[in-house]
């Protein structure tokens, strides 16, 4: 689970509830008609704006937001370097068995294209086309929540207008003006809170996840084409490390040093 997302949402709710409690009554901010106007309006507008099939996939999209990223670029680079070493020792045809053991379908597809002797330029075109459509699908998921973030304040304003109209009908009753104004403003409050605490941040997290996945795919493409070109595994590793930030690069080198140190220690123990 992505703790940053959970902590951000929970802490935001707690802070707002605490601030409301310190300044007044929580019950004053609970209004069912206001919630119906905001959520019902957003849901209705989203149904108009997007096909039903896209909205059914929203739960899958939310899973991406609340799930920690499992695959790291460093792990991908290690796999590609391992494949490059196999290809260098045994030839490209030896990668076929290794390809079927890969969990990533994109990497598996690219390796199998290489094994089949596909032209390097065609391999790049196929993989980059798939990557472009992957990015387009990601943008569709992002746009759903961006649209919800745009609509929520708008329906909050509509609810406020409805509340003001109802309030103006009771101007002859001064005691009803204050509560009526409060109810009218609560709808705007709901729209602003859910837009800025949930919908827009979720769209932002999806963009971050999309950039991370696209970076991984670009690393894979460059690595697979380097394997096909017969480049030295060490050169491939250095080339792929250039995709990483200096911090991640240093962490990857540090973990390799630890692993090699452990192997040296185990070798020394067995030779004693």
TORKOL-4160 file (C-alpha; in steps of 0.2 Angstrom, whole numbers, padded with zeros to 4 digits, m for minus):
272
<pt num="1" X="0000" Y="0000" Z="0000"/>
<pt num="2" X="0006" Y="0018" Z="m0004"/>
<pt num="3" X="0008" Y="0025" Z="0013"/>
<pt num="4" X="0010" Y="0043" Z="0006"/>
<pt num="5" X="m0007" Y="0043" Z="m0002"/>
<pt num="6" X="m0016" Y="0036" Z="0013"/>
<pt num="7" X="m0007" Y="0047" Z="0026"/>
<pt num="8" X="m0011" Y="0062" Z="0015"/>
<pt num="9" X="m0029" Y="0059" Z="0014"/>
<pt num="10" X="m0031" Y="0054" Z="0032"/>
<pt num="11" X="m0021" Y="0068" Z="0039"/>
<pt num="12" X="m0030" Y="0081" Z="0028"/>
<pt num="13" X="m0047" Y="0075" Z="0034"/>
<pt num="14" X="m0041" Y="0075" Z="0052"/>
<pt num="15" X="m0034" Y="0092" Z="0051"/>
<pt num="16" X="m0050" Y="0099" Z="0044"/>
<pt num="17" X="m0061" Y="0090" Z="0056"/>
<pt num="18" X="m0050" Y="0096" Z="0070"/>
<pt num="19" X="m0050" Y="0114" Z="0064"/>
<pt num="20" X="m0069" Y="0114" Z="0063"/>
<pt num="21" X="m0071" Y="0106" Z="0080"/>
<pt num="22" X="m0060" Y="0120" Z="0088"/>
<pt num="23" X="m0070" Y="0133" Z="0079"/>
<pt num="24" X="m0088" Y="0127" Z="0081"/>
<pt num="25" X="m0098" Y="0111" Z="0079"/>
<pt num="26" X="m0095" Y="0097" Z="0067"/>
<pt num="27" X="m0114" Y="0094" Z="0065"/>
<pt num="28" X="m0116" Y="0111" Z="0058"/>
<pt num="29" X="m0105" Y="0105" Z="0043"/>
<pt num="30" X="m0116" Y="0089" Z="0040"/>
<pt num="31" X="m0129" Y="0092" Z="0027"/>
<pt num="32" X="m0137" Y="0078" Z="0016"/>
<pt num="33" X="m0145" Y="0089" Z="0002"/>
<pt num="34" X="m0128" Y="0098" Z="0000"/>
<pt num="35" X="m0119" Y="0081" Z="m0002"/>
<pt num="36" X="m0132" Y="0075" Z="m0014"/>
<pt num="37" X="m0130" Y="0090" Z="m0025"/>
<pt num="38" X="m0111" Y="0089" Z="m0026"/>
<pt num="39" X="m0109" Y="0070" Z="m0027"/>
<pt num="40" X="m0125" Y="0067" Z="m0037"/>
<pt num="41" X="m0120" Y="0081" Z="m0049"/>
<pt num="42" X="m0102" Y="0075" Z="m0052"/>
<pt num="43" X="m0108" Y="0058" Z="m0055"/>
<pt num="44" X="m0121" Y="0063" Z="m0067"/>
<pt num="45" X="m0109" Y="0074" Z="m0077"/>
<pt num="46" X="m0096" Y="0061" Z="m0077"/>
<pt num="47" X="m0108" Y="0048" Z="m0084"/>
<pt num="48" X="m0112" Y="0061" Z="m0098"/>
<pt num="49" X="m0094" Y="0065" Z="m0101"/>
<pt num="50" X="m0087" Y="0047" Z="m0102"/>
<pt num="51" X="m0092" Y="0030" Z="m0109"/>
<pt num="52" X="m0098" Y="0018" Z="m0095"/>
<pt num="53" X="m0084" Y="0006" Z="m0099"/>
<pt num="54" X="m0071" Y="0019" Z="m0094"/>
<pt num="55" X="m0080" Y="0023" Z="m0078"/>
<pt num="56" X="m0081" Y="0004" Z="m0073"/>
<pt num="57" X="m0062" Y="0004" Z="m0074"/>
<pt num="58" X="m0061" Y="0018" Z="m0061"/>
<pt num="59" X="m0059" Y="0005" Z="m0047"/>
<pt num="60" X="m0044" Y="m0002" Z="m0056"/>
<pt num="61" X="m0036" Y="0015" Z="m0058"/>
<pt num="62" X="m0039" Y="0019" Z="m0039"/>
<pt num="63" X="m0029" Y="0003" Z="m0035"/>
<pt num="64" X="m0014" Y="0011" Z="m0044"/>
<pt num="65" X="m0016" Y="0026" Z="m0033"/>
<pt num="66" X="m0016" Y="0016" Z="m0017"/>
<pt num="67" X="m0003" Y="0003" Z="m0021"/>
<pt num="68" X="0015" Y="0005" Z="m0019"/>
<pt num="69" X="0026" Y="0004" Z="m0035"/>
<pt num="70" X="0032" Y="m0014" Z="m0035"/>
<pt num="71" X="0045" Y="m0014" Z="m0049"/>
<pt num="72" X="0061" Y="m0003" Z="m0048"/>
<pt num="73" X="0071" Y="0004" Z="m0062"/>
<pt num="74" X="0086" Y="m0004" Z="m0054"/>
<pt num="75" X="0078" Y="m0022" Z="m0054"/>
<pt num="76" X="0074" Y="m0019" Z="m0073"/>
<pt num="77" X="0092" Y="m0014" Z="m0077"/>
<pt num="78" X="0099" Y="m0030" Z="m0067"/>
<pt num="79" X="0087" Y="m0041" Z="m0077"/>
<pt num="80" X="0092" Y="m0033" Z="m0094"/>
<pt num="81" X="0111" Y="m0034" Z="m0090"/>
<pt num="82" X="0108" Y="m0053" Z="m0085"/>
<pt num="83" X="0100" Y="m0056" Z="m0102"/>
<pt num="84" X="0114" Y="m0047" Z="m0111"/>
<pt num="85" X="0127" Y="m0058" Z="m0102"/>
<pt num="86" X="0117" Y="m0073" Z="m0108"/>
<pt num="87" X="0116" Y="m0067" Z="m0126"/>
<pt num="88" X="0134" Y="m0063" Z="m0126"/>
<pt num="89" X="0139" Y="m0081" Z="m0120"/>
<pt num="90" X="0126" Y="m0091" Z="m0129"/>
<pt num="91" X="0119" Y="m0080" Z="m0143"/>
<pt num="92" X="0102" Y="m0072" Z="m0145"/>
<pt num="93" X="0092" Y="m0088" Z="m0147"/>
<pt num="94" X="0096" Y="m0093" Z="m0130"/>
<pt num="95" X="0085" Y="m0079" Z="m0123"/>
<pt num="96" X="0069" Y="m0087" Z="m0129"/>
<pt num="97" X="0068" Y="m0098" Z="m0113"/>
<pt num="98" X="0073" Y="m0083" Z="m0102"/>
<pt num="99" X="0060" Y="m0073" Z="m0110"/>
<pt num="100" X="0046" Y="m0084" Z="m0105"/>
<pt num="101" X="0051" Y="m0083" Z="m0087"/>
<pt num="102" X="0050" Y="m0064" Z="m0087"/>
<pt num="103" X="0035" Y="m0057" Z="m0078"/>
<pt num="104" X="0034" Y="m0041" Z="m0087"/>
<pt num="105" X="0024" Y="m0043" Z="m0104"/>
<pt num="106" X="0032" Y="m0028" Z="m0112"/>
<pt num="107" X="0050" Y="m0034" Z="m0109"/>
<pt num="108" X="0045" Y="m0052" Z="m0114"/>
<pt num="109" X="0037" Y="m0046" Z="m0130"/>
<pt num="110" X="0053" Y="m0036" Z="m0135"/>
<pt num="111" X="0065" Y="m0050" Z="m0131"/>
<pt num="112" X="0054" Y="m0063" Z="m0142"/>
<pt num="113" X="0054" Y="m0050" Z="m0156"/>
<pt num="114" X="0073" Y="m0050" Z="m0155"/>
<pt num="115" X="0075" Y="m0069" Z="m0154"/>
<pt num="116" X="0064" Y="m0070" Z="m0170"/>
<pt num="117" X="0077" Y="m0059" Z="m0179"/>
<pt num="118" X="0066" Y="m0044" Z="m0181"/>
<pt num="119" X="0074" Y="m0029" Z="m0189"/>
<pt num="120" X="0080" Y="m0017" Z="m0175"/>
<pt num="121" X="0071" Y="m0002" Z="m0182"/>
<pt num="122" X="0055" Y="m0012" Z="m0183"/>
<pt num="123" X="0057" Y="m0018" Z="m0165"/>
<pt num="124" X="0059" Y="0000" Z="m0159"/>
<pt num="125" X="0043" Y="0006" Z="m0169"/>
<pt num="126" X="0033" Y="m0008" Z="m0162"/>
<pt num="127" X="0038" Y="m0005" Z="m0144"/>
<pt num="128" X="0037" Y="0014" Z="m0145"/>
<pt num="129" X="0019" Y="0012" Z="m0153"/>
<pt num="130" X="0014" Y="0001" Z="m0138"/>
<pt num="131" X="0022" Y="0014" Z="m0126"/>
<pt num="132" X="0012" Y="0028" Z="m0134"/>
<pt num="133" X="m0005" Y="0020" Z="m0133"/>
<pt num="134" X="0000" Y="0015" Z="m0115"/>
<pt num="135" X="0003" Y="0033" Z="m0111"/>
<pt num="136" X="m0014" Y="0038" Z="m0119"/>
<pt num="137" X="m0023" Y="0025" Z="m0108"/>
<pt num="138" X="m0015" Y="0033" Z="m0093"/>
<pt num="139" X="m0021" Y="0050" Z="m0098"/>
<pt num="140" X="m0039" Y="0044" Z="m0100"/>
<pt num="141" X="m0038" Y="0039" Z="m0082"/>
<pt num="142" X="m0030" Y="0055" Z="m0076"/>
<pt num="143" X="m0043" Y="0065" Z="m0086"/>
<pt num="144" X="m0058" Y="0057" Z="m0077"/>
<pt num="145" X="m0051" Y="0063" Z="m0060"/>
<pt num="146" X="m0046" Y="0080" Z="m0067"/>
<pt num="147" X="m0064" Y="0082" Z="m0073"/>
<pt num="148" X="m0071" Y="0077" Z="m0056"/>
<pt num="149" X="m0059" Y="0090" Z="m0048"/>
<pt num="150" X="m0066" Y="0103" Z="m0060"/>
<pt num="151" X="m0084" Y="0099" Z="m0058"/>
<pt num="152" X="m0085" Y="0097" Z="m0039"/>
<pt num="153" X="m0083" Y="0116" Z="m0035"/>
<pt num="154" X="m0095" Y="0120" Z="m0049"/>
<pt num="155" X="m0108" Y="0109" Z="m0042"/>
<pt num="156" X="m0104" Y="0116" Z="m0025"/>
<pt num="157" X="m0108" Y="0134" Z="m0032"/>
<pt num="158" X="m0124" Y="0127" Z="m0040"/>
<pt num="159" X="m0129" Y="0121" Z="m0023"/>
<pt num="160" X="m0125" Y="0137" Z="m0015"/>
<pt num="161" X="m0136" Y="0146" Z="m0028"/>
<pt num="162" X="m0150" Y="0134" Z="m0024"/>
<pt num="163" X="m0148" Y="0137" Z="m0005"/>
<pt num="164" X="m0148" Y="0156" Z="m0008"/>
<pt num="165" X="m0164" Y="0155" Z="m0018"/>
<pt num="166" X="m0172" Y="0145" Z="m0004"/>
<pt num="167" X="m0166" Y="0157" Z="0009"/>
<pt num="168" X="m0172" Y="0173" Z="0000"/>
<pt num="169" X="m0189" Y="0165" Z="0000"/>
<pt num="170" X="m0189" Y="0166" Z="0019"/>
<pt num="171" X="m0183" Y="0184" Z="0021"/>
<pt num="172" X="m0198" Y="0188" Z="0031"/>
<pt num="173" X="m0192" Y="0176" Z="0044"/>
<pt num="174" X="m0175" Y="0184" Z="0050"/>
<pt num="175" X="m0172" Y="0169" Z="0061"/>
<pt num="176" X="m0171" Y="0157" Z="0046"/>
<pt num="177" X="m0158" Y="0169" Z="0036"/>
<pt num="178" X="m0143" Y="0164" Z="0046"/>
<pt num="179" X="m0145" Y="0145" Z="0045"/>
<pt num="180" X="m0151" Y="0146" Z="0027"/>
<pt num="181" X="m0134" Y="0155" Z="0022"/>
<pt num="182" X="m0124" Y="0142" Z="0032"/>
<pt num="183" X="m0132" Y="0128" Z="0022"/>
<pt num="184" X="m0129" Y="0137" Z="0006"/>
<pt num="185" X="m0111" Y="0139" Z="0009"/>
<pt num="186" X="m0109" Y="0121" Z="0015"/>
<pt num="187" X="m0112" Y="0115" Z="m0003"/>
<pt num="188" X="m0097" Y="0126" Z="m0009"/>
<pt num="189" X="m0087" Y="0119" Z="0005"/>
<pt num="190" X="m0090" Y="0101" Z="0000"/>
<pt num="191" X="m0086" Y="0104" Z="m0018"/>
<pt num="192" X="m0069" Y="0113" Z="m0014"/>
<pt num="193" X="m0064" Y="0100" Z="m0001"/>
<pt num="194" X="m0067" Y="0085" Z="m0012"/>
<pt num="195" X="m0059" Y="0093" Z="m0027"/>
<pt num="196" X="m0043" Y="0099" Z="m0019"/>
<pt num="197" X="m0041" Y="0084" Z="m0006"/>
<pt num="198" X="m0046" Y="0070" Z="m0017"/>
<pt num="199" X="m0050" Y="0072" Z="m0035"/>
<pt num="200" X="m0035" Y="0083" Z="m0041"/>
<pt num="201" X="m0022" Y="0075" Z="m0030"/>
<pt num="202" X="m0027" Y="0058" Z="m0036"/>
<pt num="203" X="m0025" Y="0064" Z="m0054"/>
<pt num="204" X="m0008" Y="0070" Z="m0049"/>
<pt num="205" X="m0003" Y="0054" Z="m0042"/>
<pt num="206" X="m0009" Y="0045" Z="m0057"/>
<pt num="207" X="0003" Y="0057" Z="m0068"/>
<pt num="208" X="0017" Y="0052" Z="m0056"/>
<pt num="209" X="0014" Y="0033" Z="m0058"/>
<pt num="210" X="0012" Y="0035" Z="m0077"/>
<pt num="211" X="0029" Y="0044" Z="m0078"/>
<pt num="212" X="0037" Y="0031" Z="m0068"/>
<pt num="213" X="0030" Y="0017" Z="m0079"/>
<pt num="214" X="0035" Y="0026" Z="m0095"/>
<pt num="215" X="0052" Y="0028" Z="m0089"/>
<pt num="216" X="0054" Y="0009" Z="m0085"/>
<pt num="217" X="0047" Y="0005" Z="m0102"/>
<pt num="218" X="0060" Y="0017" Z="m0110"/>
<pt num="219" X="0074" Y="0009" Z="m0101"/>
<pt num="220" X="0068" Y="m0008" Z="m0107"/>
<pt num="221" X="0067" Y="m0002" Z="m0125"/>
<pt num="222" X="0085" Y="0005" Z="m0124"/>
<pt num="223" X="0091" Y="m0011" Z="m0116"/>
<pt num="224" X="0083" Y="m0023" Z="m0128"/>
<pt num="225" X="0090" Y="m0014" Z="m0143"/>
<pt num="226" X="0107" Y="m0014" Z="m0135"/>
<pt num="227" X="0106" Y="m0032" Z="m0132"/>
<pt num="228" X="0101" Y="m0035" Z="m0151"/>
<pt num="229" X="0116" Y="m0024" Z="m0156"/>
<pt num="230" X="0128" Y="m0035" Z="m0146"/>
<pt num="231" X="0134" Y="m0022" Z="m0135"/>
<pt num="232" X="0145" Y="m0026" Z="m0120"/>
<pt num="233" X="0134" Y="m0029" Z="m0104"/>
<pt num="234" X="0144" Y="m0017" Z="m0094"/>
<pt num="235" X="0141" Y="m0004" Z="m0107"/>
<pt num="236" X="0123" Y="m0008" Z="m0107"/>
<pt num="237" X="0122" Y="m0006" Z="m0088"/>
<pt num="238" X="0131" Y="0011" Z="m0089"/>
<pt num="239" X="0119" Y="0017" Z="m0103"/>
<pt num="240" X="0104" Y="0012" Z="m0094"/>
<pt num="241" X="0110" Y="0020" Z="m0077"/>
<pt num="242" X="0110" Y="0036" Z="m0086"/>
<pt num="243" X="0090" Y="0036" Z="m0086"/>
<pt num="244" X="0091" Y="0036" Z="m0066"/>
<pt num="245" X="0094" Y="0051" Z="m0055"/>
<pt num="246" X="0111" Y="0052" Z="m0047"/>
<pt num="247" X="0104" Y="0046" Z="m0030"/>
<pt num="248" X="0096" Y="0031" Z="m0037"/>
<pt num="249" X="0112" Y="0027" Z="m0047"/>
<pt num="250" X="0122" Y="0028" Z="m0031"/>
<pt num="251" X="0110" Y="0017" Z="m0022"/>
<pt num="252" X="0111" Y="0004" Z="m0036"/>
<pt num="253" X="0130" Y="0004" Z="m0036"/>
<pt num="254" X="0130" Y="0003" Z="m0017"/>
<pt num="255" X="0119" Y="m0012" Z="m0017"/>
<pt num="256" X="0130" Y="m0020" Z="m0030"/>
<pt num="257" X="0145" Y="m0017" Z="m0019"/>
<pt num="258" X="0136" Y="m0025" Z="m0004"/>
<pt num="259" X="0131" Y="m0040" Z="m0015"/>
<pt num="260" X="0149" Y="m0042" Z="m0022"/>
<pt num="261" X="0156" Y="m0040" Z="m0004"/>
<pt num="262" X="0145" Y="m0054" Z="0002"/>
<pt num="263" X="0150" Y="m0065" Z="m0012"/>
<pt num="264" X="0169" Y="m0062" Z="m0009"/>
<pt num="265" X="0166" Y="m0066" Z="0010"/>
<pt num="266" X="0157" Y="m0082" Z="0005"/>
<pt num="267" X="0171" Y="m0087" Z="m0007"/>
<pt num="268" X="0184" Y="m0084" Z="0007"/>
<pt num="269" X="0175" Y="m0094" Z="0019"/>
<pt num="270" X="0174" Y="m0109" Z="0007"/>
<pt num="271" X="0192" Y="m0108" Z="0003"/>
<pt num="272" X="0198" Y="m0109" Z="0021"/>
